[in-house]
Each structure stands twice: as structure tokens, then as C-alpha cells.
């Protein structure tokens, strides 16, 4: 084998080695992608829950004339399982008008 061929072979081998990430790097990238996907899914579920609860609050507010006891009902929104928000049905309807 000539020196030129050996040198070319070394270069191609080095390029191939550099192009293949280590197992640890692949696992790290996989976990990062998994975390991002889970976070996006949690946000989507959280946003969907908030929308449904707000609709329920507005519905309760509209029942005020026939069922006064429900008028002051507060809706608990659990966001990311950590913080709780209390939104009064009266406030929601007032903001929509």
C-alpha cells in the first residue's frame, strides 16, 4: 500500500469516527428530546384543562338567575401540578363582555 493510500485511509477513518456520536451523547440527546416532548404534552394538557374549566365557569355564571348559589363558584385551575389559581366565574364573564 502506498503512503498516499494509507494517509487517505486514515483521514476517512478519522472522519467516520468523528461522525458517529458516543453512546452517552446519543442517550443524552434522546433524553433531552424526551423531556421536551413530555413538557410540550404537559403544557398542552394543562392549557386544554384551563380552557375546559373556564368554559365551565362561564356556564355556571350564566346559570346565576336560576341557581344563585352557583354564581359565586370559584374554579380551581391546577397548573403543572404546582400552583393553584382561583378564578371567580363573575370575573370571567365580566371580562368577556
N, CA, C and O of each residue as an XYZ file, in Angstrom:
388
protein
N       0.848     -1.183      0.000
C       0.000      0.000      0.000
C       0.889      1.240      0.000
O       1.864      1.318      0.747
N       0.550      2.175     -0.820
C       1.386      3.373     -0.905
C       1.090      4.301      0.271
O       0.075      4.170      0.955
N       2.003      5.235      0.480
C       1.850      6.193      1.582
C       0.630      7.077      1.375
O      -0.037      7.451      2.340
N       0.335      7.412      0.130
C      -0.826      8.265     -0.175
C      -2.118      7.533      0.188
O      -3.018      8.118      0.790
N      -2.208      6.261     -0.178
C      -3.410      5.484      0.146
C      -3.594      5.326      1.650
O      -4.711      5.424      2.158
N      -2.484      5.078      2.368
C      -2.568      4.949      3.825
C      -3.055      6.242      4.463
O      -3.892      6.230      5.365
N      -2.515      7.362      3.977
C      -2.917      8.661      4.505
C      -4.408      8.915      4.222
O      -5.135      9.385      5.097
N      -4.849      8.609      3.024
C      -6.262      8.790      2.663
C      -7.149      7.895      3.523
O      -8.227      8.312      3.948
N      -6.704      6.681      3.776
C      -7.468      5.756      4.606
C      -7.574      6.262      6.043
O      -8.637      6.171      6.656
N      -6.481      6.794      6.579
C      -6.509      7.348      7.936
C      -7.505      8.498      8.018
O      -8.279      8.591      8.970
N      -7.482      9.376      7.013
C      -8.406     10.518      7.009
C      -9.857     10.042      6.991
O     -10.679     10.527      7.767
N     -10.169      9.104      6.119
C     -11.557      8.633      6.032
C     -11.979      7.952      7.334
O     -13.124      8.096      7.762
N     -11.078      7.222      7.959
C     -11.387      6.576      9.233
C     -11.634      7.610     10.312
O     -12.561      7.471     11.110
N     -10.806      8.653     10.342
C     -10.986      9.701     11.350
C     -12.311     10.414     11.144
O     -13.003     10.727     12.113
N     -12.670     10.673      9.904
C     -13.938     11.359      9.633
C     -15.102     10.490     10.089
O     -16.052     10.992     10.689
N     -15.035      9.212      9.814
C     -16.109      8.312     10.237
C     -16.220      8.249     11.756
O     -17.322      8.239     12.303
N     -15.105      8.209     12.417
C     -15.113      8.152     13.879
C     -15.721      9.417     14.454
O     -16.490      9.358     15.414
N     -15.384     10.559     13.878
C     -15.923     11.822     14.375
C     -17.419     11.949     14.092
O     -18.135     12.606     14.846
N     -17.896     11.327     13.013
C     -19.299     11.459     12.633
C     -20.227     10.628     13.519
O     -21.415     10.937     13.615
N     -19.719      9.594     14.161
C     -20.554      8.729     14.999
C     -20.467      9.206     16.446
O     -19.398      9.146     17.054
N     -21.589      9.684     17.006
C     -21.540     10.154     18.400
C     -21.388      8.987     19.370
O     -21.733      7.847     19.058
N     -20.879      9.288     20.515
C     -20.716      8.243     21.529
C     -22.087      7.808     22.045
O     -23.081      8.513     21.871
N     -22.124      6.661     22.669
C     -23.384      6.145     23.220
C     -23.951      7.108     24.266
O     -25.159      7.338     24.326
N     -23.064      7.661     25.081
C     -23.516      8.602     26.119
C     -24.143      9.841     25.484
O     -25.161     10.340     25.964
N     -23.533     10.338     24.401
C     -24.075     11.524     23.727
C     -25.435     11.213     23.109
O     -26.352     12.031     23.176
N     -25.566     10.027     22.505
C     -26.855      9.643     21.914
C     -27.928      9.536     22.988
O     -29.054      9.993     22.788
N     -27.591      8.942     24.115
C     -28.563      8.798     25.208
C     -28.954     10.164     25.764
O     -30.118     10.401     26.088
N     -27.980     11.053     25.870
C     -28.252     12.396     26.377
C     -29.201     13.139     25.435
O     -30.159     13.769     25.882
N     -28.926     13.061     24.127
C     -29.804     13.709     23.147
C     -31.201     13.108     23.186
O     -32.199     13.823     23.092
N     -31.264     11.794     23.326
C     -32.559     11.113     23.396
C     -33.346     11.578     24.624
O     -34.546     11.837     24.532
N     -32.674     11.681     25.762
C     -33.356     12.116     26.990
C     -33.809     13.569     26.888
O     -34.892     13.917     27.357
N     -32.973     14.426     26.270
C     -33.366     15.826     26.082
C     -34.620     15.918     25.219
O     -35.550     16.659     25.538
N     -34.639     15.161     24.127
C     -35.801     15.156     23.243
C     -37.027     14.634     23.987
O     -38.120     15.185     23.854
N     -36.846     13.576     24.766
C     -37.947     13.005     25.545
C     -38.493     14.034     26.542
O     -39.706     14.203     26.669
N     -37.583     14.722     27.250
C     -38.008     15.743     28.221
C     -38.798     16.856     27.540
O     -39.830     17.293     28.049
N     -38.305     17.315     26.377
C     -39.008     18.382     25.644
C     -40.397     17.923     25.225
O     -41.366     18.671     25.353
N     -40.497     16.691     24.722
C     -41.797     16.172     24.288
C     -42.765     16.041     25.456
O     -43.941     16.383     25.330
N     -42.279     15.550     26.586
C     -43.129     15.413     27.771
C     -43.588     16.788     28.237
O     -44.752     16.965     28.597
N     -42.679     17.767     28.234
C     -43.028     19.118     28.670
C     -44.090     19.722     27.749
O     -45.041     20.347     28.220
N     -43.926     19.532     26.429
C     -44.923     20.046     25.483
C     -46.279     19.402     25.728
O     -47.311     20.072     25.684
N     -46.270     18.101     25.986
C     -47.517     17.393     26.243
C     -48.167     17.892     27.529
O     -49.383     18.079     27.574
N     -47.370     18.111     28.575
C     -47.910     18.625     29.836
C     -48.529     20.004     29.630
O     -49.608     20.287     30.152
N     -47.843     20.870     28.866
C     -48.384     22.203     28.606
C     -49.691     22.110     27.832
O     -50.642     22.836     28.123
N     -49.741     21.212     26.840
C     -50.955     21.056     26.044
C     -52.115     20.599     26.922
O     -53.212     21.151     26.837
N     -51.881     19.600     27.760
C     -52.930     19.092     28.652
C     -53.349     20.176     29.629
O     -54.538     20.348     29.900
N     -52.369     20.912     30.164
C     -52.662     21.981     31.111
C     -53.512     23.065     30.449
O     -54.499     23.523     31.026
N     -53.125     23.478     29.224
C     -53.884     24.510     28.513
C     -55.287     24.035     28.184
O     -56.249     24.795     28.298
N     -55.406     22.775     27.774
C     -56.721     22.222     27.466
C     -57.591     22.193     28.717
O     -58.774     22.528     28.657
N     -57.016     21.797     29.848
C     -57.763     21.760     31.105
C     -58.241     23.151     31.493
O     -59.374     23.325     31.941
N     -57.368     24.146     31.316
C     -57.733     25.524     31.658
C     -58.898     25.987     30.796
O     -59.843     26.593     31.302
N     -58.835     25.705     29.493
C     -59.917     26.116     28.589
C     -61.234     25.471     29.011
O     -62.267     26.137     29.070
N     -61.193     24.180     29.301
C     -62.424     23.491     29.697
C     -62.970     24.029     31.016
O     -64.182     24.185     31.168
N     -62.088     24.312     31.967
C     -62.538     24.844     33.253
C     -63.093     26.261     33.114
O     -64.060     26.619     33.786
N     -62.484     27.064     32.243
C     -63.006     28.416     32.025
C     -64.392     28.359     31.388
O     -65.280     29.130     31.753
N     -64.575     27.448     30.440
C     -65.906     27.296     29.832
C     -66.934     26.909     30.888
O     -68.061     27.403     30.885
N     -66.531     26.021     31.786
C     -67.436     25.596     32.862
C     -67.780     26.778     33.775
O     -68.923     26.926     34.205
N     -66.791     27.606     34.061
C     -67.035     28.768     34.921
C     -68.024     29.728     34.272
O     -68.915     30.255     34.938
N     -67.864     29.953     32.968
C     -68.791     30.846     32.258
C     -70.185     30.241     32.259
O     -71.173     30.955     32.433
N     -70.272     28.945     32.067
C     -71.571     28.269     32.093
C     -72.234     28.439     33.459
O     -73.429     28.724     33.542
N     -71.457     28.264     34.529
C     -72.011     28.446     35.877
C     -72.493     29.874     36.072
O     -73.517     30.114     36.712
N     -71.751     30.810     35.521
C     -72.130     32.222     35.656
C     -73.465     32.482     34.964
O     -74.280     33.264     35.454
N     -73.685     31.830     33.831
C     -74.938     32.028     33.089
C     -76.132     31.413     33.814
O     -77.275     31.799     33.569
N     -75.875     30.469     34.695
C     -76.957     29.849     35.465
C     -77.368     30.702     36.664
O     -78.240     30.312     37.440
N     -76.746     31.849     36.808
C     -76.928     32.672     38.007
C     -78.394     32.969     38.314
O     -78.815     32.889     39.468
N     -79.166     33.310     37.296
C     -80.564     33.694     37.525
C     -81.375     32.540     38.117
O     -82.213     32.751     38.993
N     -81.125     31.328     37.636
C     -81.921     30.207     38.123
C     -81.311     29.530     39.352
O     -82.023     28.916     40.146
N     -79.992     29.647     39.504
C     -79.338     29.000     40.640
C     -78.331     29.955     41.275
O     -77.133     29.854     41.010
N     -78.798     30.870     42.101
C     -77.908     31.886     42.688
C     -76.744     31.303     43.485
O     -75.688     31.927     43.588
N     -76.929     30.121     44.043
C     -75.865     29.539     44.869
C     -74.618     29.233     44.044
O     -73.511     29.220     44.582
N     -74.783     28.988     42.755
C     -73.648     28.653     41.903
C     -72.912     29.882     41.375
O     -71.813     29.764     40.833
N     -73.516     31.062     41.531
C     -72.950     32.262     40.917
C     -71.552     32.580     41.421
O     -70.696     32.999     40.642
N     -71.310     32.390     42.705
C     -70.005     32.745     43.264
C     -69.010     31.592     43.262
O     -67.976     31.655     43.928
N     -69.322     30.544     42.516
C     -68.439     29.370     42.495
C     -67.080     29.722     41.910
O     -66.992     30.355     40.858
N     -66.031     29.312     42.593
C     -64.672     29.546     42.094
C     -64.161     28.280     41.431
O     -64.475     27.169     41.857
N     -63.378     28.460     40.393
C     -62.836     27.317     39.665
C     -61.359     27.195     39.983
O     -60.595     28.149     39.833
N     -60.970     26.016     40.421
C     -59.542     25.783     40.712
C     -58.860     25.271     39.462
O     -59.288     24.292     38.851
N     -57.796     25.949     39.096
C     -57.021     25.512     37.940
C     -55.671     25.028     38.437
O     -54.892     25.810     38.982
N     -55.390     23.757     38.258
C     -54.081     23.238     38.658
C     -53.143     23.372     37.467
O     -53.350     22.733     36.436
N     -52.131     24.184     37.604
C     -51.196     24.427     36.513
C     -49.884     23.735     36.856
O     -49.225     24.062     37.843
N     -49.522     22.773     36.015
C     -48.302     21.982     36.186
C     -48.255     21.267     37.535
O     -47.180     20.885     37.997
N     -49.393     21.089     38.155
C     -49.440     20.373     39.420
C     -48.802     21.110     40.581
O     -48.640     20.534     41.657
N     -48.434     22.378     40.391
C     -47.748     23.107     41.459
C     -48.606     24.259     41.971
O     -49.028     24.279     43.127
N     -48.853     25.218     41.080
C     -49.547     26.432     41.515
C     -51.047     26.281     41.307
O     -51.482     25.641     40.350
N     -51.824     26.856     42.182
C     -53.280     26.870     42.037
C     -53.735     28.301     41.816
O     -53.213     29.243     42.412
N     -54.721     28.436     40.945
C     -55.294     29.760     40.707
C     -56.781     29.681     41.006
O     -57.434     28.689     40.683
N     -57.296     30.694     41.603
C     -58.739     30.762     41.816
C     -59.291     31.845     40.908
O     -58.873     33.001     40.972
N     -60.225     31.463     40.071
C     -60.850     32.441     39.185
C     -62.341     32.415     39.465
O     -62.987     31.369     39.396
N     -62.864     33.564     39.776
C     -64.283     33.663     40.072
C     -65.071     33.741     38.765
O     -64.678     34.450     37.839
N     -66.166     33.022     38.695
C     -66.973     32.995     37.474
C     -67.473     34.386     37.104
O     -67.592     34.704     35.921
N     -67.767     35.217     38.098
C     -68.232     36.578     37.813
C     -67.171     37.366     37.057
O     -67.483     38.071     36.097
N     -65.931     37.250     37.483
C     -64.832     37.991     36.875
C     -64.644     37.575     35.415
O     -64.415     38.425     34.554
N     -64.738     36.283     35.133
C     -64.544     35.788     33.770
C     -65.603     36.369     32.843
O     -65.284     36.869     31.765
N     -66.863     36.302     33.265
C     -67.946     36.787     32.411
C     -67.828     38.288     32.196
O     -68.075     38.775     31.092
N     -67.457     39.021     33.225
C     -67.299     40.467     33.115
C     -66.219     40.817     32.090
O     -66.373     41.769     31.324
N     -65.132     40.052     32.075
C     -64.039     40.315     31.141
C     -64.408     39.979     29.704
O     -63.838     40.548     28.773
N     -65.337     39.077     29.511
C     -65.722     38.689     28.153
C     -66.688     39.677     27.519
O     -66.798     39.723     26.294
N     -67.380     40.455     28.309
C     -68.396     41.369     27.757
C     -67.781     42.634     27.211
O     -68.496     43.503     26.713
